[in-house]
Each structure stands twice: as structure tokens, then as C-alpha cells.
Amino acid sequence: MEERQRRLSHNQFGSLRLVVDMHDNVIKEIVYDPFGGIIEDTSPGFRIPLGFAGGLHERDLGFVRFGWRDYDVKTGRWAAPDPIGEKGGDPDWLGIVWMTR
């Protein structure tokens, strides 16, 4: 029986970058633009729902789902206002959170 184990590799933001088999052969490689659009996918027929920044990627619609909101990779903005609203402290309810260290 053929083994079908795969290993997923993510970048520092949680974006899926590589899928490899048990022998470290690359099955799929994904390259993103800075806003989450897919620049290159070496195996588009091999679909995995994990995408940019660890969200669930809906390729047909061009959105990445992050629990409460969908992120539009074409515009680089959220598709709906922040559900926290003013309590979040950011006047741009459609903005993205930038993590700083």
C-alpha cells in the first residue's frame, strides 16, 4: 500500500509555502505577493484550503477566511468592518493589523 503522508511548511506569517512527501520531494510550492495574492502555484490541481497567513483560502472567490471576517487579496482589505468596531482602537475598521515586535 502506498504511503500518502504529506508535510506542510509555512512561513513566519503562517502562509502555506510547501507541501512535501515522505521523501522530501516538493509536491506543491506557493508564492504570494505582499497582500496574499498567489503569484505562483506549482500544482494548482492539488488543493489545500490553508492559505495566506494561515487563513482558509477560497480560490474561486479570491478571499481568505479568518474566522469573523474575509480578507480580499485583490484589494488587500477586509470585506467587512471589524466586528469589534471602535473598541479595537483603530479608526480604520477595514484595515489590517500589523504585528510589531
DRENKOL-692215 format. One record per residue: residue number from 0; residue in one letter; x, y, z of N, C-alpha, C in turn. Coordinates in nm, 4 decimals, always signed. Example, Ala and Ser with C-alpha at 12.3 -4.5 7.8 and 13.67 -1.06 7.14 Angstrom:
2
+-----+------+----------+----------+----------+----------+----------+----------+----------+----------+----------+
: pos : code :     n.c1 :     n.c2 :     n.c3 :    ca.c1 :    ca.c2 :    ca.c3 :     c.c1 :     c.c2 :     c.c3 :
+-----+------+----------+----------+----------+----------+----------+----------+----------+----------+----------+
:   0 :    A :  +1.3190 :  -0.5690 :  +0.7800 :  +1.2300 :  -0.4500 :  +0.7800 :  +1.3200 :  -0.3300 :  +0.7800 :
:   1 :    S :  +1.2850 :  -0.2250 :  +0.7080 :  +1.3670 :  -0.1060 :  +0.7140 :  +1.2900 :  +0.0030 :  +0.7870 :
+-----+------+----------+----------+----------+----------+----------+----------+----------+----------+----------+
end
This chain:
101
+-----+------+----------+----------+----------+----------+----------+----------+----------+----------+----------+
: pos : code :     n.c1 :     n.c2 :     n.c3 :    ca.c1 :    ca.c2 :    ca.c3 :     c.c1 :     c.c2 :     c.c3 :
+-----+------+----------+----------+----------+----------+----------+----------+----------+----------+----------+
:   0 :    M :  +0.0840 :  -0.1186 :  +0.0000 :  +0.0000 :  +0.0000 :  +0.0000 :  +0.0884 :  +0.1249 :  +0.0000 :
:   1 :    E :  +0.0557 :  +0.2201 :  -0.0845 :  +0.1331 :  +0.3430 :  -0.0976 :  +0.1068 :  +0.4373 :  +0.0199 :
:   2 :    E :  +0.2156 :  +0.4897 :  +0.0759 :  +0.2032 :  +0.5882 :  +0.1837 :  +0.1620 :  +0.7222 :  +0.1241 :
:   3 :    R :  +0.0688 :  +0.7916 :  +0.1890 :  +0.0192 :  +0.9191 :  +0.1379 :  +0.0396 :  +1.0321 :  +0.2390 :
:   4 :    Q :  +0.1433 :  +1.0221 :  +0.3189 :  +0.1696 :  +1.1272 :  +0.4161 :  +0.2316 :  +1.2474 :  +0.3472 :
:   5 :    R :  +0.1894 :  +1.3647 :  +0.3915 :  +0.2415 :  +1.4900 :  +0.3385 :  +0.2802 :  +1.5800 :  +0.4550 :
:   6 :    R :  +0.3791 :  +1.6631 :  +0.4332 :  +0.4198 :  +1.7597 :  +0.5355 :  +0.3964 :  +1.8996 :  +0.4798 :
:   7 :    L :  +0.3331 :  +1.9850 :  +0.5602 :  +0.3051 :  +2.1223 :  +0.5207 :  +0.4074 :  +2.2136 :  +0.5844 :
:   8 :    S :  +0.4595 :  +2.3058 :  +0.5066 :  +0.5585 :  +2.4007 :  +0.5564 :  +0.5033 :  +2.5422 :  +0.5388 :
:   9 :    H :  +0.5117 :  +2.6211 :  +0.6457 :  +0.4583 :  +2.7572 :  +0.6458 :  +0.5702 :  +2.8580 :  +0.6667 :
:  10 :    N :  +0.5489 :  +2.9819 :  +0.6236 :  +0.6465 :  +3.0872 :  +0.6507 :  +0.6186 :  +3.1501 :  +0.7875 :
:  11 :    Q :  +0.6898 :  +3.2564 :  +0.8208 :  +0.6785 :  +3.3172 :  +0.9529 :  +0.5417 :  +3.3794 :  +0.9781 :
:  12 :    F :  +0.4616 :  +3.4016 :  +0.8755 :  +0.3284 :  +3.4596 :  +0.8913 :  +0.2192 :  +3.3532 :  +0.8951 :
:  13 :    G :  +0.2566 :  +3.2275 :  +0.8781 :  +0.1591 :  +3.1193 :  +0.8779 :  +0.1058 :  +3.0852 :  +0.7403 :
:  14 :    S :  +0.1618 :  +3.1466 :  +0.6356 :  +0.1169 :  +3.1185 :  +0.4990 :  +0.1752 :  +2.9859 :  +0.4512 :
:  15 :    L :  +0.0888 :  +2.9009 :  +0.3942 :  +0.1350 :  +2.7736 :  +0.3389 :  +0.2310 :  +2.8003 :  +0.2239 :
:  16 :    R :  +0.3512 :  +2.7420 :  +0.2294 :  +0.4533 :  +2.7640 :  +0.1260 :  +0.4873 :  +2.6367 :  +0.0494 :
:  17 :    L :  +0.4982 :  +2.5239 :  +0.1214 :  +0.5396 :  +2.3988 :  +0.0574 :  +0.4576 :  +2.2816 :  +0.1085 :
:  18 :    V :  +0.4369 :  +2.1854 :  +0.0196 :  +0.3852 :  +2.0544 :  +0.0570 :  +0.4874 :  +1.9547 :  +0.0054 :
:  19 :    V :  +0.5377 :  +1.8700 :  +0.0943 :  +0.6384 :  +1.7708 :  +0.0559 :  +0.5919 :  +1.6317 :  +0.0968 :
:  20 :    D :  +0.6435 :  +1.5308 :  +0.0268 :  +0.6098 :  +1.3926 :  +0.0615 :  +0.7099 :  +1.3384 :  +0.1634 :
:  21 :    M :  +0.6990 :  +1.2103 :  +0.1935 :  +0.7843 :  +1.1467 :  +0.2946 :  +0.9319 :  +1.1493 :  +0.2570 :
:  22 :    H :  +0.9615 :  +1.1644 :  +0.1290 :  +1.0998 :  +1.1633 :  +0.0814 :  +1.1517 :  +1.3048 :  +0.0536 :
:  23 :    D :  +1.0804 :  +1.4052 :  +0.1042 :  +1.1144 :  +1.5475 :  +0.0877 :  +1.1082 :  +1.5959 :  -0.0568 :
:  24 :    N :  +1.0318 :  +1.5273 :  -0.1404 :  +1.0058 :  +1.5762 :  -0.2756 :  +0.8972 :  +1.6831 :  -0.2673 :
:  25 :    V :  +0.9209 :  +1.7969 :  -0.3295 :  +0.8224 :  +1.9052 :  -0.3267 :  +0.7061 :  +1.8694 :  -0.4186 :
:  26 :    I :  +0.5872 :  +1.8635 :  -0.3618 :  +0.4660 :  +1.8332 :  -0.4367 :  +0.3982 :  +1.9618 :  -0.4812 :
:  27 :    K :  +0.4077 :  +2.0636 :  -0.3968 :  +0.3405 :  +2.1901 :  -0.4236 :  +0.4212 :  +2.3024 :  -0.3605 :
:  28 :    E :  +0.4394 :  +2.4107 :  -0.4349 :  +0.5032 :  +2.5308 :  -0.3808 :  +0.4155 :  +2.6498 :  -0.4164 :
:  29 :    I :  +0.3919 :  +2.7369 :  -0.3176 :  +0.3080 :  +2.8546 :  -0.3384 :  +0.3893 :  +2.9794 :  -0.3062 :
:  30 :    V :  +0.3818 :  +3.0775 :  -0.3957 :  +0.4480 :  +3.2070 :  -0.3754 :  +0.3382 :  +3.3134 :  -0.3736 :
:  31 :    Y :  +0.3410 :  +3.3984 :  -0.2700 :  +0.2397 :  +3.5026 :  -0.2524 :  +0.2980 :  +3.6409 :  -0.2778 :
:  32 :    D :  +0.2116 :  +3.7348 :  -0.3199 :  +0.2517 :  +3.8754 :  -0.3225 :  +0.2354 :  +3.9307 :  -0.1800 :
:  33 :    P :  +0.2762 :  +4.0535 :  -0.1531 :  +0.2704 :  +4.1057 :  -0.0159 :  +0.1301 :  +4.1122 :  +0.0445 :
:  34 :    F :  +0.0260 :  +4.1108 :  -0.0393 :  -0.1102 :  +4.1206 :  +0.0117 :  -0.1852 :  +3.9880 :  +0.0087 :
:  35 :    G :  -0.1164 :  +3.8786 :  -0.0206 :  -0.1774 :  +3.7468 :  -0.0138 :  -0.2236 :  +3.6887 :  -0.1449 :
:  36 :    G :  -0.2095 :  +3.7610 :  -0.2547 :  -0.2446 :  +3.7044 :  -0.3843 :  -0.1425 :  +3.5990 :  -0.4242 :
:  37 :    I :  -0.1876 :  +3.4944 :  -0.4884 :  -0.0968 :  +3.3874 :  -0.5300 :  -0.0285 :  +3.4276 :  -0.6601 :
:  38 :    I :  +0.1038 :  +3.4357 :  -0.6546 :  +0.1843 :  +3.4669 :  -0.7727 :  +0.2134 :  +3.3393 :  -0.8501 :
:  39 :    E :  +0.2456 :  +3.2331 :  -0.7754 :  +0.2793 :  +3.1056 :  -0.8389 :  +0.2311 :  +2.9910 :  -0.7519 :
:  40 :    D :  +0.1729 :  +2.8910 :  -0.8176 :  +0.1316 :  +2.7671 :  -0.7522 :  +0.1751 :  +2.6550 :  -0.8454 :
:  41 :    T :  +0.2729 :  +2.5758 :  -0.8026 :  +0.3294 :  +2.4738 :  -0.8912 :  +0.2358 :  +2.3558 :  -0.9148 :
:  42 :    S :  +0.1304 :  +2.3440 :  -0.8336 :  +0.0363 :  +2.2337 :  -0.8510 :  -0.1052 :  +2.2803 :  -0.8163 :
:  43 :    P :  -0.1662 :  +2.3649 :  -0.9017 :  -0.2972 :  +2.4208 :  -0.8687 :  -0.4087 :  +2.3170 :  -0.8564 :
:  44 :    G :  -0.3922 :  +2.2011 :  -0.9196 :  -0.4927 :  +2.0964 :  -0.9087 :  -0.4936 :  +2.0272 :  -0.7732 :
:  45 :    F :  -0.3836 :  +2.0368 :  -0.7013 :  -0.3719 :  +1.9780 :  -0.5673 :  -0.4112 :  +2.0870 :  -0.4680 :
:  46 :    R :  -0.5384 :  +2.0879 :  -0.4318 :  -0.5921 :  +2.1969 :  -0.3493 :  -0.5842 :  +2.1652 :  -0.2009 :
:  47 :    I :  -0.5359 :  +2.2638 :  -0.1289 :  -0.5321 :  +2.2603 :  +0.0172 :  -0.5939 :  +2.3918 :  +0.0618 :
:  48 :    P :  -0.6911 :  +2.3893 :  +0.1518 :  -0.7604 :  +2.5132 :  +0.1866 :  -0.6786 :  +2.6138 :  +0.2671 :
:  49 :    L :  -0.5664 :  +2.5722 :  +0.3237 :  -0.4852 :  +2.6660 :  +0.4012 :  -0.4136 :  +2.7606 :  +0.3075 :
:  50 :    G :  -0.4123 :  +2.8888 :  +0.3436 :  -0.3509 :  +2.9860 :  +0.2548 :  -0.2770 :  +3.0954 :  +0.3279 :
:  51 :    F :  -0.2874 :  +3.2162 :  +0.2748 :  -0.2173 :  +3.3338 :  +0.3241 :  -0.2422 :  +3.3551 :  +0.4734 :
:  52 :    A :  -0.1336 :  +3.3707 :  +0.5482 :  -0.1371 :  +3.3990 :  +0.6926 :  -0.2179 :  +3.2964 :  +0.7714 :
:  53 :    G :  -0.2284 :  +3.1748 :  +0.7189 :  -0.2968 :  +3.0672 :  +0.7901 :  -0.4475 :  +3.0670 :  +0.7756 :
:  54 :    G :  -0.5011 :  +3.1576 :  +0.6955 :  -0.6458 :  +3.1609 :  +0.6745 :  -0.6902 :  +3.0510 :  +0.5789 :
:  55 :    L :  -0.8208 :  +3.0326 :  +0.5691 :  -0.8773 :  +2.9347 :  +0.4766 :  -0.8997 :  +3.0033 :  +0.3423 :
:  56 :    H :  -0.8304 :  +2.9550 :  +0.2401 :  -0.8305 :  +3.0211 :  +0.1096 :  -0.9453 :  +2.9714 :  +0.0235 :
:  57 :    E :  -1.0293 :  +3.0636 :  -0.0200 :  -1.1376 :  +3.0344 :  -0.1134 :  -1.0963 :  +3.0884 :  -0.2501 :
:  58 :    R :  -1.0297 :  +3.0036 :  -0.3281 :  -0.9723 :  +3.0482 :  -0.4559 :  -1.0754 :  +3.1008 :  -0.5538 :
:  59 :    D :  -1.1888 :  +3.0368 :  -0.5604 :  -1.2884 :  +3.0772 :  -0.6597 :  -1.3380 :  +3.2195 :  -0.6359 :
:  60 :    L :  -1.3434 :  +3.2625 :  -0.5110 :  -1.3903 :  +3.3971 :  -0.4772 :  -1.2764 :  +3.4961 :  -0.4561 :
:  61 :    G :  -1.1551 :  +3.4459 :  -0.4330 :  -1.0414 :  +3.5336 :  -0.4087 :  -1.0337 :  +3.5859 :  -0.2669 :
:  62 :    F :  -1.1014 :  +3.5193 :  -0.1742 :  -1.0999 :  +3.5609 :  -0.0346 :  -1.0223 :  +3.4622 :  +0.0511 :
:  63 :    V :  -0.9733 :  +3.5114 :  +0.1639 :  -0.9148 :  +3.4260 :  +0.2662 :  -0.9978 :  +3.4474 :  +0.3920 :
:  64 :    R :  -1.0504 :  +3.3402 :  +0.4471 :  -1.1393 :  +3.3478 :  +0.5637 :  -1.0573 :  +3.3407 :  +0.6919 :
:  65 :    F :  -1.0818 :  +3.4371 :  +0.7797 :  -1.0141 :  +3.4436 :  +0.9094 :  -1.1169 :  +3.4465 :  +1.0214 :
:  66 :    G :  -1.1975 :  +3.3452 :  +1.0308 :  -1.2947 :  +3.3379 :  +1.1398 :  -1.4100 :  +3.4350 :  +1.1224 :
:  67 :    W :  -1.3966 :  +3.5543 :  +1.1788 :  -1.5063 :  +3.6514 :  +1.1770 :  -1.5159 :  +3.7299 :  +1.0474 :
:  68 :    R :  -1.4072 :  +3.7399 :  +0.9728 :  -1.4086 :  +3.8226 :  +0.8517 :  -1.3342 :  +3.7551 :  +0.7380 :
:  69 :    D :  -1.3677 :  +3.7991 :  +0.6173 :  -1.2981 :  +3.7535 :  +0.4973 :  -1.2051 :  +3.8643 :  +0.4504 :
:  70 :    Y :  -1.0866 :  +3.8239 :  +0.4050 :  -0.9863 :  +3.9172 :  +0.3544 :  -0.9821 :  +3.9053 :  +0.2030 :
:  71 :    D :  -0.9930 :  +4.0181 :  +0.1328 :  -0.9910 :  +4.0212 :  -0.0133 :  -0.8473 :  +4.0429 :  -0.0600 :
:  72 :    V :  -0.7862 :  +3.9403 :  -0.1179 :  -0.6459 :  +3.9503 :  -0.1588 :  -0.6272 :  +4.0445 :  -0.2781 :
:  73 :    K :  -0.7322 :  +4.0681 :  -0.3552 :  -0.7208 :  +4.1585 :  -0.4707 :  -0.7083 :  +4.3041 :  -0.4270 :
:  74 :    T :  -0.7793 :  +4.3423 :  -0.3214 :  -0.7761 :  +4.4807 :  -0.2741 :  -0.6846 :  +4.4992 :  -0.1540 :
:  75 :    G :  -0.6479 :  +4.3887 :  -0.0877 :  -0.5654 :  +4.3980 :  +0.0330 :  -0.6420 :  +4.4534 :  +0.1511 :
:  76 :    R :  -0.7740 :  +4.4309 :  +0.1511 :  -0.8579 :  +4.4850 :  +0.2585 :  -0.9593 :  +4.3799 :  +0.3024 :
:  77 :    W :  -1.0144 :  +4.4038 :  +0.4196 :  -1.1200 :  +4.3174 :  +0.4704 :  -1.2483 :  +4.3430 :  +0.3928 :
:  78 :    A :  -1.3301 :  +4.2400 :  +0.3761 :  -1.4561 :  +4.2522 :  +0.3035 :  -1.5681 :  +4.3059 :  +0.3919 :
:  79 :    A :  -1.5465 :  +4.3086 :  +0.5225 :  -1.6470 :  +4.3582 :  +0.6169 :  -1.5760 :  +4.4356 :  +0.7276 :
:  80 :    P :  -1.6464 :  +4.5281 :  +0.7922 :  -1.5852 :  +4.6033 :  +0.9017 :  -1.5461 :  +4.5131 :  +1.0184 :
:  81 :    D :  -1.4541 :  +4.5615 :  +1.0983 :  -1.4097 :  +4.4908 :  +1.2181 :  -1.5279 :  +4.4726 :  +1.3125 :
:  82 :    P :  -1.5605 :  +4.3485 :  +1.3525 :  -1.6755 :  +4.3283 :  +1.4411 :  -1.6563 :  +4.3920 :  +1.5792 :
:  83 :    I :  -1.5348 :  +4.4216 :  +1.6175 :  -1.5105 :  +4.4876 :  +1.7459 :  -1.5448 :  +4.6362 :  +1.7363 :
:  84 :    G :  -1.5349 :  +4.6904 :  +1.6152 :  -1.5692 :  +4.8305 :  +1.5936 :  -1.4739 :  +4.9250 :  +1.6632 :
:  85 :    E :  -1.5284 :  +5.0280 :  +1.7237 :  -1.4478 :  +5.1312 :  +1.7900 :  -1.3654 :  +5.0763 :  +1.9056 :
:  86 :    K :  -1.4094 :  +4.9688 :  +1.9671 :  -1.3389 :  +4.9119 :  +2.0828 :  -1.1996 :  +4.8625 :  +2.0463 :
:  87 :    G :  -1.1757 :  +4.8354 :  +1.9187 :  -1.0444 :  +4.7889 :  +1.8752 :  -0.9395 :  +4.8981 :  +1.8746 :
:  88 :    G :  -0.9816 :  +5.0241 :  +1.8791 :  -0.8881 :  +5.1352 :  +1.8859 :  -0.8346 :  +5.1837 :  +1.7525 :
:  89 :    D :  -0.8693 :  +5.1175 :  +1.6432 :  -0.8218 :  +5.1588 :  +1.5113 :  -0.9361 :  +5.2286 :  +1.4380 :
:  90 :    P :  -0.9164 :  +5.3532 :  +1.3940 :  -1.0245 :  +5.4221 :  +1.3237 :  -1.0580 :  +5.3605 :  +1.1876 :
:  91 :    D :  -0.9670 :  +5.2828 :  +1.1309 :  -0.9914 :  +5.2167 :  +1.0027 :  -1.0462 :  +5.0768 :  +1.0295 :
:  92 :    W :  -1.1769 :  +5.0637 :  +1.0298 :  -1.2409 :  +4.9359 :  +1.0614 :  -1.2191 :  +4.8298 :  +0.9544 :
:  93 :    L :  -1.1709 :  +4.8696 :  +0.8383 :  -1.1424 :  +4.7737 :  +0.7317 :  -0.9931 :  +4.7479 :  +0.7175 :
:  94 :    G :  -0.9125 :  +4.8065 :  +0.8036 :  -0.7671 :  +4.7915 :  +0.7963 :  -0.7213 :  +4.6547 :  +0.8431 :
:  95 :    I :  -0.5946 :  +4.6313 :  +0.8248 :  -0.5341 :  +4.5052 :  +0.8674 :  -0.4441 :  +4.5331 :  +0.9868 :
:  96 :    V :  -0.4338 :  +4.4377 :  +1.0746 :  -0.3500 :  +4.4528 :  +1.1930 :  -0.2068 :  +4.4189 :  +1.1559 :
:  97 :    W :  -0.1158 :  +4.5081 :  +1.1856 :  +0.0262 :  +4.4825 :  +1.1610 :  +0.0920 :  +4.4521 :  +1.2938 :
:  98 :    M :  +0.1519 :  +4.3367 :  +1.3046 :  +0.2186 :  +4.2977 :  +1.4287 :  +0.3560 :  +4.3618 :  +1.4350 :
:  99 :    T :  +0.3887 :  +4.4169 :  +1.5497 :  +0.5216 :  +4.4731 :  +1.5704 :  +0.5855 :  +4.4041 :  +1.6887 :
: 100 :    R :  +0.7147 :  +4.4010 :  +1.6872 :  +0.7870 :  +4.3374 :  +1.7984 :  +0.8782 :  +4.4375 :  +1.8613 :
+-----+------+----------+----------+----------+----------+----------+----------+----------+----------+----------+
end
